[in-house]
Amino acid sequence: MKHLSRIAQSLVFFLPFCLIAQYTDVINSNRPGQSVSAYAVGRNVVQAEMGVSYERDKHSLLQTESNFLGVDLALRYGLLFETLELYWEGTYQKENISYNGLGFDAARTDFSRNRLGLKFLIYDPFKNPENNKPDLYSWRANHKFKWKNLLPAVSVYGGANFILGDNPFYPEDPTISPRAMIATQSRITPRFVLISNISYDRIGSDFPEMGYIISLTHALRNPKWSIFVENQGIKSDRYSDSILRTGTAYLFNKNFQADMNIGASLKNTPSKYFGTIGFSYRLDMHQDKLVPIEDQNGGENGQIGRNSMKKSKGEDGGAELGLTKKQLKKQKKMAKRKQRKEGSYEF
């Protein structure tokens, strides 16, 4: 029994890194960087990600200096099933610009980003539990680098940019322009995650834009803290740049995260220096779908708890492995009765 207890405790530690569902017990935020995770937030989860930023630009050729104060907001909702996410993101900015060569100042305020789209996970390397079983006898085997960990989860994104009214940042763009993206995510080790995004933006406009983002995140020894580095590239006839970011995030609880980042561009037309502070908050209404034990695949029964092997009161003992179809049907009927009685309904 001692040997069995050690196995159960080992599984409790390692299985959180091998979950095959989209939903996680801890908030999954795209902040503090600009990269987009391949995974969705989970069905019936509403998540808000907000930040306040300051940026200073200087253009050596145009002889201009600009100060930006902006608010970033993203709203994410797990729609219909675990792998689908509805995603809106917007940035509202005020720019004060000085034309040093001409001797006058100007200001403009509007949305510099206003997008709505759907993200769908098309491939998840962790879906097959047989490929991700932990080694119960070796800590090193579970934490060392493995080439197969570079195999990423892949999602596709389709959406559009929206220009509301006379936007001074995009005076020549159409009201609606499509946007497409591929997002990948690899768990290199339990503490390192690599994310990449490749996007084609403002499709059909006079200034279509190609872009990429590569982001590496590292969880520190205190798992509430994480740090990241990120490189973003933008290529367009209107604006091209290469930007570096770094920052940190702190997890206050499973539904709330705060973050900060700083960054700069690698060119001087214009040169950019910026900083952002923000937070992410999750309204968790997720409920796992109950699957009868006879319909479950091996290795998908969830985590083994510390007391799983202990006897329950009034029972003969043994681990509770799941519900049969008959028990599940009875449980659903009792839940519906309780909802009607209390006047509450499940959304």
C-alpha positions as CSV (number, residue, x, y, z in Angstrom):
1,M,0.0,0.0,0.0
2,K,2.9,2.4,0.6
3,H,4.1,1.8,-2.9
4,L,0.6,2.5,-4.3
5,S,0.3,5.7,-2.2
6,R,3.6,7.0,-3.7
7,I,2.3,6.3,-7.2
8,A,-0.9,8.2,-6.5
9,Q,1.0,11.2,-5.0
10,S,3.4,11.2,-8.0
11,L,0.4,11.4,-10.4
12,V,-1.1,14.2,-8.4
13,F,2.1,16.2,-9.1
14,F,2.6,15.4,-12.7
15,L,-0.9,15.2,-14.2
16,P,-1.6,18.9,-14.1
17,F,1.1,19.2,-16.9
18,C,-0.6,16.6,-19.0
19,L,-4.2,17.7,-19.0
20,I,-5.9,17.1,-22.3
21,A,-8.8,19.5,-21.9
22,Q,-8.9,23.2,-23.0
23,Y,-10.0,24.4,-19.6
24,T,-7.4,24.8,-16.9
25,D,-7.9,25.3,-13.2
26,V,-5.7,28.4,-13.4
27,I,-6.4,31.4,-15.6
28,N,-4.8,31.2,-19.1
29,S,-4.0,34.7,-20.2
30,N,-2.5,36.1,-23.4
31,R,-0.9,38.9,-21.4
32,P,1.6,40.3,-20.7
33,G,2.9,40.0,-24.3
34,Q,1.1,40.4,-27.6
35,S,1.2,36.8,-28.6
36,V,-2.0,34.7,-28.7
37,S,-2.1,31.3,-27.1
38,A,-3.1,28.3,-29.2
39,Y,-5.6,27.2,-26.5
40,A,-9.0,28.5,-25.8
41,V,-10.2,29.6,-22.3
42,G,-12.7,26.8,-22.0
43,R,-16.4,26.4,-22.6
44,N,-18.6,29.0,-20.7
45,V,-15.6,30.9,-19.4
46,V,-15.6,34.7,-19.8
47,Q,-12.2,36.4,-19.5
48,A,-11.2,40.1,-19.6
49,E,-7.6,41.2,-20.2
50,M,-6.8,44.9,-19.7
51,G,-3.7,47.1,-19.7
52,V,-2.7,50.8,-19.6
53,S,0.3,51.7,-21.8
54,Y,2.6,54.6,-22.4
55,E,4.8,54.9,-25.5
56,R,7.3,57.4,-26.8
57,D,8.2,57.5,-30.5
58,K,10.9,59.5,-32.4
59,H,11.2,59.5,-36.2
60,S,14.6,60.6,-37.4
61,L,13.6,61.2,-41.0
62,L,10.3,63.0,-40.5
63,Q,11.6,64.9,-37.5
64,T,8.6,64.1,-35.3
65,E,8.2,63.1,-31.7
66,S,5.0,61.4,-30.3
67,N,3.7,60.4,-26.9
68,F,1.0,57.7,-26.8
69,L,-1.3,56.9,-23.9
70,G,-3.5,53.9,-24.5
71,V,-5.9,51.4,-23.0
72,D,-5.8,47.8,-24.2
73,L,-8.8,45.5,-23.7
74,A,-9.5,42.0,-24.8
75,L,-12.6,39.9,-24.1
76,R,-12.5,36.1,-24.6
77,Y,-15.4,33.7,-24.4
78,G,-15.4,29.9,-24.7
79,L,-18.1,29.3,-27.2
80,L,-20.1,26.0,-27.7
81,F,-17.2,23.6,-27.0
82,E,-13.8,23.5,-25.5
83,T,-11.7,24.2,-28.6
84,L,-13.6,27.3,-29.8
85,E,-13.2,30.9,-28.6
86,L,-14.8,34.2,-29.5
87,Y,-12.1,36.9,-29.2
88,W,-12.5,40.7,-29.3
89,E,-9.5,43.0,-28.8
90,G,-9.2,46.7,-28.9
91,T,-6.7,49.5,-28.2
92,Y,-7.9,53.1,-27.7
93,Q,-5.1,55.6,-27.9
94,K,-4.4,59.3,-27.7
95,E,-1.3,60.5,-29.5
96,N,0.3,63.9,-29.0
97,I,2.7,64.6,-31.9
98,S,5.2,67.3,-32.4
99,Y,6.5,68.2,-35.9
100,N,9.9,69.6,-35.0
101,G,10.7,70.6,-38.6
102,L,7.5,72.5,-39.1
103,G,7.2,74.0,-35.6
104,F,3.7,72.9,-34.6
105,D,1.9,70.2,-32.5
106,A,-1.1,68.0,-33.2
107,A,-3.2,65.4,-31.4
108,R,-5.4,62.5,-32.5
109,T,-7.5,60.0,-30.6
110,D,-9.3,56.8,-31.7
111,F,-9.0,53.0,-31.9
112,S,-5.6,51.9,-33.2
113,R,-6.9,48.3,-32.9
114,N,-10.4,47.0,-33.1
115,R,-10.8,43.3,-34.0
116,L,-13.3,40.5,-33.6
117,G,-12.7,36.9,-34.5
118,L,-13.0,33.2,-33.8
119,K,-10.1,30.9,-32.8
120,F,-10.3,27.2,-33.1
121,L,-7.8,24.5,-32.0
122,I,-7.2,22.1,-34.9
123,Y,-4.4,20.0,-33.3
124,D,-3.4,19.2,-29.7
125,P,-0.4,17.0,-29.1
126,F,-1.6,16.3,-25.5
127,K,-4.9,14.8,-26.7
128,N,-3.5,11.3,-26.6
129,P,-2.7,10.5,-23.0
130,E,-0.5,7.5,-24.1
131,N,2.1,10.0,-25.4
132,N,2.3,12.0,-22.2
133,K,2.4,9.5,-19.4
134,P,4.7,10.7,-16.5
135,D,7.6,8.6,-15.4
136,L,6.7,7.6,-11.8
137,Y,10.3,6.8,-10.9
138,S,12.3,9.6,-12.3
139,W,11.9,13.4,-11.6
140,R,14.6,14.1,-14.1
141,A,12.9,12.2,-16.9
142,N,9.8,14.3,-16.4
143,H,11.6,17.6,-16.4
144,K,14.4,17.2,-19.0
145,F,14.1,18.6,-22.5
146,K,12.5,16.2,-25.0
147,W,12.4,16.7,-28.8
148,K,8.8,15.6,-29.0
149,N,7.8,18.5,-26.8
150,L,8.6,20.9,-29.7
151,L,5.6,19.4,-31.5
152,P,3.1,22.3,-31.0
153,A,-0.6,22.6,-30.5
154,V,-2.0,24.5,-33.5
155,S,-5.0,26.8,-33.8
156,V,-6.4,28.9,-36.6
157,Y,-8.0,32.3,-36.3
158,G,-10.3,34.1,-38.6
159,G,-11.8,37.6,-38.0
160,A,-11.8,41.2,-39.1
161,N,-10.7,44.7,-38.3
162,F,-13.4,47.3,-37.9
163,I,-12.9,51.1,-38.5
164,L,-15.6,53.2,-36.8
165,G,-16.1,56.6,-38.4
166,D,-13.2,58.8,-39.5
167,N,-10.3,57.1,-37.8
168,P,-7.2,59.3,-38.0
169,F,-4.9,56.4,-37.6
170,Y,-6.2,54.6,-40.7
171,P,-7.8,57.2,-42.9
172,E,-7.6,55.1,-46.1
173,D,-8.7,51.8,-44.8
174,P,-12.1,50.2,-45.5
175,T,-14.7,49.9,-42.7
176,I,-14.1,46.1,-42.5
177,S,-10.9,44.2,-43.5
178,P,-10.4,40.5,-42.9
179,R,-7.6,39.1,-40.7
180,A,-6.2,35.5,-40.5
181,M,-3.7,33.9,-38.2
182,I,-2.1,30.6,-37.2
183,A,-1.1,30.2,-33.5
184,T,1.2,27.5,-32.2
185,Q,2.2,26.6,-28.6
186,S,4.8,24.1,-27.4
187,R,5.5,23.1,-23.9
188,I,9.3,22.7,-24.1
189,T,9.6,21.7,-20.4
190,P,7.2,22.0,-17.6
191,R,8.5,25.5,-17.0
192,F,9.1,26.8,-20.5
193,V,6.4,27.5,-23.1
194,L,7.0,28.7,-26.6
195,I,4.3,30.5,-28.6
196,S,4.4,31.6,-32.2
197,N,1.9,33.6,-34.3
198,I,1.9,34.2,-38.0
199,S,-0.7,36.7,-39.3
200,Y,-2.0,38.3,-42.5
201,D,-3.8,41.5,-41.5
202,R,-6.0,44.1,-43.3
203,I,-6.5,41.8,-46.2
204,G,-7.9,43.6,-49.3
205,S,-6.9,47.1,-48.1
206,D,-4.3,49.4,-49.7
207,F,-1.9,48.4,-47.0
208,P,-2.1,44.7,-46.2
209,E,0.2,43.6,-43.3
210,M,2.2,40.5,-42.6
211,G,3.3,39.8,-39.1
212,Y,4.9,37.3,-36.7
213,I,5.3,37.0,-32.9
214,I,7.6,34.6,-31.1
215,S,7.2,34.4,-27.3
216,L,9.1,32.4,-24.7
217,T,7.6,32.2,-21.1
218,H,9.4,30.7,-18.1
219,A,7.6,29.9,-14.8
220,L,9.9,30.6,-11.8
221,R,10.5,28.4,-8.7
222,N,7.6,30.2,-7.1
223,P,4.9,29.2,-9.6
224,K,2.9,32.4,-9.1
225,W,5.7,34.3,-10.9
226,S,6.6,34.0,-14.6
227,I,8.8,36.0,-17.0
228,F,8.8,36.3,-20.7
229,V,10.7,37.6,-23.8
230,E,9.1,38.3,-27.1
231,N,10.0,39.4,-30.6
232,Q,7.4,40.9,-32.9
233,G,7.9,41.6,-36.6
234,I,5.6,43.8,-38.8
235,K,5.9,44.1,-42.6
236,S,3.7,46.6,-44.5
237,D,4.1,49.4,-47.1
238,R,2.6,51.7,-44.4
239,Y,4.7,50.6,-41.4
240,S,7.4,48.0,-40.8
241,D,9.2,47.2,-37.6
242,S,10.9,44.7,-35.3
243,I,10.0,45.0,-31.6
244,L,11.4,43.4,-28.5
245,R,9.4,43.0,-25.2
246,T,10.1,41.5,-21.8
247,G,8.1,41.5,-18.6
248,T,6.6,39.5,-15.7
249,A,3.3,38.3,-14.5
250,Y,2.1,37.4,-11.0
251,L,-0.9,35.1,-10.2
252,F,-2.9,36.4,-7.2
253,N,-5.4,33.5,-7.3
254,K,-6.6,31.1,-9.9
255,N,-8.8,33.7,-11.6
256,F,-6.8,36.9,-11.3
257,Q,-3.3,37.8,-12.8
258,A,-1.4,41.1,-12.8
259,D,1.4,41.9,-15.2
260,M,3.9,44.4,-16.6
261,N,6.1,44.7,-19.6
262,I,8.6,47.0,-21.3
263,G,9.9,47.1,-24.8
264,A,11.6,48.9,-27.7
265,S,11.9,48.8,-31.4
266,L,15.1,47.9,-33.3
267,K,15.0,50.8,-35.8
268,N,14.8,54.6,-35.6
269,T,12.1,55.3,-38.2
270,P,10.6,55.5,-35.7
271,S,12.3,54.5,-32.5
272,K,9.9,53.2,-29.9
273,Y,10.1,52.9,-26.1
274,F,7.1,51.7,-24.2
275,G,5.8,50.2,-20.9
276,T,2.5,48.6,-19.9
277,I,0.8,47.4,-16.7
278,G,-2.3,45.3,-16.7
279,F,-4.3,42.5,-15.3
280,S,-6.5,39.5,-16.4
281,Y,-9.6,38.3,-14.7
282,R,-11.7,35.2,-15.4
283,L,-15.4,34.6,-14.7
284,D,-15.4,30.9,-14.4
285,M,-18.7,29.2,-15.3
286,H,-17.1,26.1,-16.8
287,Q,-18.6,22.7,-16.1
288,D,-17.0,19.4,-17.3
289,K,-19.2,17.2,-19.2
290,L,-19.9,13.9,-17.4
291,V,-18.9,10.9,-19.4
292,P,-20.0,7.4,-18.3
293,I,-17.1,5.2,-17.2
294,E,-17.8,2.6,-19.9
295,D,-17.4,5.3,-22.6
296,Q,-14.2,6.8,-21.3
297,N,-10.8,6.1,-22.9
298,G,-8.0,4.8,-20.8
299,G,-6.0,7.5,-19.0
300,E,-8.8,10.1,-19.3
301,N,-10.4,9.7,-15.9
302,G,-8.8,12.8,-14.5
303,Q,-6.4,13.2,-11.6
304,I,-5.8,10.6,-8.9
305,G,-6.4,12.4,-5.5
306,R,-4.3,11.9,-2.4
307,N,-7.1,10.0,-0.7
308,S,-8.3,8.1,-3.7
309,M,-7.3,4.7,-2.3
310,K,-8.9,5.3,1.1
311,K,-12.2,3.8,2.1
312,S,-15.3,6.0,2.1
313,K,-17.8,6.0,4.9
314,G,-20.6,3.5,4.4
315,E,-18.8,1.9,1.5
316,D,-16.7,-1.2,1.1
317,G,-13.7,0.9,0.1
318,G,-11.7,1.3,-3.1
319,A,-11.2,4.1,-5.5
320,E,-14.2,5.7,-7.1
321,L,-13.5,5.3,-10.8
322,G,-16.6,6.9,-12.4
323,L,-20.3,6.6,-13.0
324,T,-22.2,4.1,-15.1
325,K,-24.8,5.3,-17.7
326,K,-27.6,4.4,-15.3
327,Q,-26.0,6.3,-12.4
328,L,-25.3,9.3,-14.7
329,K,-28.9,9.4,-15.9
330,K,-30.2,9.3,-12.3
331,Q,-27.8,12.1,-11.3
332,K,-29.0,14.3,-14.2
333,K,-32.6,13.9,-13.3
334,M,-31.9,14.8,-9.7
335,A,-30.0,17.9,-10.8
336,K,-32.9,19.1,-13.1
337,R,-35.3,18.6,-10.2
338,K,-33.1,20.7,-7.9
339,Q,-32.8,23.5,-10.6
340,R,-36.6,23.6,-11.0
341,K,-37.1,23.7,-7.3
342,E,-34.6,26.6,-6.8
343,G,-35.6,28.4,-10.0
344,S,-32.1,28.4,-11.5
345,Y,-31.0,27.2,-14.9
346,E,-27.7,26.2,-16.4
347,F,-26.3,28.2,-19.3
